[in-house]
Amino acid sequence: MISQIAKKKYLAEILVLVGILITISSAVMFYFEPYFYFGFLSGLVISIIGKSIYNSVRRNIKEDIVPQLYREHLGSNLYRQSEGFSQSEVYSSHLLKMHERFISEDLISGEIFNRKYKMSEIFLYDTLPNSKKPISSIVFSGLFIQVNLESRLPDSVYVIPKGSEQFDYLPLKNKRATSNALIDQTFDVYSRDKNGVNKLFETPFSESLTEVNKRYKKLFVAVKKHATYIAIDSRKEVFTIRMFRPLNKQFLDDLTNEIEAIKTIICSLVTNMS
């Protein structure tokens, strides 16, 4: 299936490129010969046809292929392309600090390990300092997941990539060492309660974090009383393809790996809190 879509995308890219070349060359030659006006129009038509085919491929990927992959692996039963998390939902998790601009889209929801979850892409932007014109700089781009998984810990625990500036909810005095040296080397752990941290990292949760972190270096987890939140700053649009970039089985493999990473973390927490 993906090979057929890739061929269709390749055709679209050729048509767009050929159309652009014809349009540009005809525009130049029009100066010498007015009949090249028809070549100019032909180039535009070819480009439009190519772009139309490409948009069809994007819709097919975004509305059919990717959601089906998530349904198979995560049991999602609802996909709303134009919806996502609200700012308050994301920022009330206290996992990521507030930024100037917030976008969330491609909402997926369902049940995993008998727990309800919601997941979508989020994009966070700030304005670059010392620039003559306001330029937005992306500071987070990836998946944000909320799982209705209640915690038995005395207080919330926040697991942040080492040295990350994305977390500002708790002060340094609430930074905790864990019983796992590898965790302490790769993450900063915050909580108001030391005993809860020790309890959490004596479980398979430590192993799952370490395993997932090998692939995703910017991994954030908040284990709270009412829910668990996971954020993966992969710096890519998970549900979107780009023109003139490869589309092959690796595209689906990358998505599958991200899904399995999420499941690994959630499974370890479900086992611990059941």
C-alpha positions as CSV (number, residue, x, y, z in Angstrom):
1,M,0.0,0.0,0.0
2,I,2.7,2.5,1.0
3,S,4.7,1.7,-2.2
4,Q,1.7,2.6,-4.4
5,I,1.2,5.9,-2.5
6,A,4.9,6.6,-2.8
7,K,4.7,6.2,-6.6
8,K,1.7,8.5,-6.7
9,K,3.7,11.1,-4.7
10,Y,6.7,10.7,-7.0
11,L,4.5,11.3,-10.0
12,A,3.0,14.4,-8.3
13,E,6.5,15.8,-7.6
14,I,7.6,15.2,-11.2
15,L,4.6,17.1,-12.5
16,V,5.1,20.0,-10.1
17,L,8.8,20.2,-11.0
18,V,8.2,20.0,-14.7
19,G,5.4,22.5,-14.6
20,I,7.6,25.0,-12.7
21,L,10.4,24.6,-15.2
22,I,8.1,25.1,-18.2
23,T,6.5,28.1,-16.5
24,I,9.8,29.8,-15.8
25,S,11.3,29.1,-19.2
26,S,8.2,30.2,-21.0
27,A,8.1,33.4,-19.0
28,V,11.6,34.2,-20.0
29,M,11.0,33.3,-23.7
30,F,7.8,35.3,-23.8
31,Y,10.0,38.4,-23.9
32,F,11.2,37.3,-27.3
33,E,8.2,35.4,-28.6
34,P,4.6,36.1,-27.4
35,Y,3.5,32.5,-28.4
36,F,5.4,31.2,-25.3
37,Y,2.4,32.6,-23.4
38,F,0.7,29.2,-24.1
39,G,3.7,27.4,-22.7
40,F,3.5,29.5,-19.6
41,L,-0.2,28.5,-19.2
42,S,0.6,24.9,-19.8
43,G,3.3,24.9,-17.1
44,L,0.8,26.3,-14.6
45,V,-1.8,23.7,-15.5
46,I,0.8,20.9,-15.1
47,S,1.9,22.3,-11.7
48,I,-1.7,22.5,-10.5
49,I,-2.4,18.9,-11.6
50,G,0.7,17.8,-9.7
51,K,-0.2,19.7,-6.6
52,S,-3.7,18.3,-6.7
53,I,-2.3,14.7,-6.9
54,Y,0.1,15.5,-4.0
55,N,-2.7,16.9,-1.9
56,S,-4.6,13.7,-2.5
57,V,-1.6,11.7,-1.3
58,R,-1.3,13.8,1.9
59,R,-5.0,13.3,2.7
60,N,-4.7,9.6,2.1
61,I,-1.7,9.4,4.5
62,K,-3.2,11.7,7.1
63,E,-6.8,10.6,7.1
64,D,-6.5,6.9,6.3
65,I,-3.0,5.3,6.6
66,V,-1.8,7.0,9.8
67,P,-5.0,6.8,11.8
68,Q,-5.4,3.1,10.8
69,L,-1.8,2.5,12.1
70,Y,-2.7,4.0,15.4
71,R,-6.0,2.1,15.7
72,E,-4.1,-1.2,15.2
73,H,-1.4,-0.4,17.8
74,L,-3.2,1.8,20.3
75,G,-6.9,0.9,19.9
76,S,-7.8,4.4,18.9
77,N,-11.5,4.9,18.1
78,L,-11.7,8.6,17.3
79,Y,-9.6,10.8,15.0
80,R,-10.3,14.5,14.6
81,Q,-7.9,16.1,12.2
82,S,-8.8,19.7,13.0
83,E,-9.0,19.3,16.8
84,G,-6.3,18.9,19.5
85,F,-5.6,19.7,23.1
86,S,-6.4,23.1,24.5
87,Q,-3.6,25.3,25.9
88,S,-5.1,24.8,29.4
89,E,-5.0,21.0,29.1
90,V,-1.4,21.0,28.2
91,Y,-0.1,23.7,30.5
92,S,-2.1,22.4,33.5
93,S,-0.1,19.2,33.3
94,H,2.9,21.4,34.4
95,L,5.1,19.3,32.2
96,L,5.9,22.1,29.7
97,K,6.2,25.7,30.5
98,M,4.1,28.3,28.7
99,H,5.3,29.8,25.4
100,E,4.1,32.7,23.2
101,R,2.3,30.6,20.5
102,F,0.5,27.2,20.9
103,I,-0.9,24.9,18.2
104,S,-2.4,21.5,18.6
105,E,-4.0,19.3,16.0
106,D,-4.7,15.7,14.9
107,L,-6.5,14.5,18.0
108,I,-6.6,10.7,18.6
109,S,-8.4,9.1,21.5
110,G,-9.3,5.6,22.7
111,E,-8.3,3.1,25.3
112,I,-5.0,1.4,26.0
113,F,-4.6,-1.2,28.8
114,N,-8.2,-0.4,29.7
115,R,-7.3,3.3,30.3
116,K,-8.7,6.1,28.3
117,Y,-6.2,8.3,26.5
118,K,-5.9,11.4,24.3
119,M,-3.0,12.2,22.0
120,S,-2.2,14.9,19.5
121,E,0.6,16.8,18.0
122,I,1.5,20.1,19.7
123,F,3.8,22.9,18.5
124,L,5.2,25.6,20.8
125,Y,6.8,28.8,19.5
126,D,8.7,31.8,20.9
127,T,9.8,35.0,19.2
128,L,13.5,35.1,18.4
129,P,15.3,37.8,20.5
130,N,17.4,40.5,18.9
131,S,15.8,40.2,15.5
132,K,14.6,43.2,13.4
133,K,11.4,41.5,12.5
134,P,9.4,39.2,14.8
135,I,10.4,35.7,13.8
136,S,8.8,32.6,15.5
137,S,11.2,29.9,16.6
138,I,9.9,26.4,17.3
139,V,10.8,25.2,20.8
140,F,8.7,22.0,20.9
141,S,7.3,19.8,18.1
142,G,5.9,16.4,18.8
143,L,3.3,14.2,20.5
144,F,1.6,15.0,23.7
145,I,-0.4,12.2,25.4
146,Q,-2.8,12.2,28.4
147,V,-3.7,8.8,29.9
148,N,-6.3,8.5,32.6
149,L,-4.0,6.6,34.9
150,E,-4.4,7.4,38.6
151,S,-1.3,7.5,40.7
152,R,-0.9,6.1,44.2
153,L,2.2,8.2,44.9
154,P,2.0,10.9,47.6
155,D,2.7,13.7,45.1
156,S,3.3,14.3,41.4
157,V,6.6,13.3,39.9
158,Y,8.0,15.1,36.8
159,V,10.7,13.4,34.7
160,I,12.5,15.9,32.4
161,P,15.4,15.5,30.0
162,K,18.7,16.5,31.6
163,G,19.2,20.2,31.5
164,S,15.9,21.0,29.7
165,E,14.6,24.5,30.0
166,Q,11.0,23.4,29.2
167,F,10.1,22.8,32.9
168,D,9.7,25.6,35.4
169,Y,6.9,24.4,37.6
170,L,9.0,23.3,40.7
171,P,12.1,25.0,42.0
172,L,15.5,23.3,42.2
173,K,15.0,22.4,45.8
174,N,12.4,19.9,44.6
175,K,14.9,18.2,42.3
176,R,15.4,14.6,43.5
177,A,18.0,11.9,43.1
178,T,16.7,8.5,42.3
179,S,17.9,5.0,43.2
180,N,18.9,4.5,39.5
181,A,22.3,6.1,38.5
182,L,21.4,5.9,34.7
183,I,18.2,7.7,35.3
184,D,20.0,10.5,37.2
185,Q,22.5,10.8,34.3
186,T,19.8,11.3,31.7
187,F,16.9,12.9,33.5
188,D,16.1,15.6,36.0
189,V,13.4,14.4,38.4
190,Y,11.2,16.8,40.4
191,S,8.7,16.1,43.1
192,R,7.7,17.6,46.5
193,D,7.9,14.1,48.0
194,K,11.1,12.2,48.1
195,N,9.5,8.9,49.1
196,G,7.2,8.9,46.1
197,V,10.2,9.3,43.8
198,N,11.9,6.3,45.4
199,K,8.8,4.2,45.1
200,L,8.3,5.1,41.5
201,F,11.8,4.3,40.3
202,E,12.0,1.0,42.1
203,T,9.5,-0.3,39.5
204,P,9.9,-1.4,35.8
205,F,9.2,2.3,35.1
206,S,13.0,3.0,35.3
207,E,13.7,0.3,32.7
208,S,11.0,1.5,30.3
209,L,12.3,5.1,30.5
210,T,15.9,4.1,29.9
211,E,14.8,2.0,26.9
212,V,12.7,4.7,25.3
213,N,15.3,7.4,26.0
214,K,17.7,5.5,23.7
215,R,15.5,6.5,20.8
216,Y,13.9,9.7,22.0
217,K,16.3,12.0,23.9
218,K,13.7,14.7,24.6
219,L,11.2,12.6,26.6
220,F,9.0,14.2,29.3
221,V,6.7,12.3,31.7
222,A,4.5,13.6,34.5
223,V,2.9,11.1,36.9
224,K,0.1,12.9,38.6
225,K,-2.8,11.9,40.9
226,H,-5.5,12.0,38.2
227,A,-3.5,11.3,35.0
228,T,-0.2,10.6,33.4
229,Y,1.2,12.9,30.7
230,I,3.9,12.0,28.2
231,A,5.5,14.4,25.7
232,I,8.0,13.5,23.0
233,D,9.8,16.4,21.4
234,S,10.8,14.7,18.1
235,R,10.9,17.9,16.1
236,K,8.8,16.4,13.3
237,E,5.2,16.5,12.2
238,V,4.1,12.9,12.9
239,F,1.0,12.9,10.7
240,T,2.4,14.9,7.7
241,I,4.5,14.1,4.7
242,R,6.6,16.7,2.8
243,M,7.1,17.2,-0.9
244,F,10.5,16.0,-2.3
245,R,11.2,14.0,0.8
246,P,11.3,10.2,0.8
247,L,8.1,8.3,1.6
248,N,8.7,4.6,2.2
249,K,8.3,1.9,4.7
250,Q,10.6,3.7,7.1
251,F,7.9,6.4,7.4
252,L,5.5,3.8,8.9
253,D,8.3,2.2,10.9
254,D,9.1,5.5,12.6
255,L,5.4,6.0,13.6
256,T,5.2,2.4,14.9
257,N,8.3,2.9,17.0
258,E,6.9,6.0,18.5
259,I,3.7,4.2,19.3
260,E,5.6,1.3,20.9
261,A,7.6,3.8,23.0
262,I,4.4,5.2,24.4
263,K,3.0,1.8,25.1
264,T,6.2,0.7,26.9
265,I,6.0,3.6,29.4
266,I,2.2,3.3,30.0
267,C,2.5,-0.5,30.4
268,S,5.1,-0.1,33.1
269,L,3.0,2.5,35.0
270,V,-0.2,0.3,34.7
271,T,1.7,-2.6,36.1
272,N,3.0,-0.5,39.0
273,M,-0.3,1.1,39.9
274,S,-2.7,-1.8,39.4
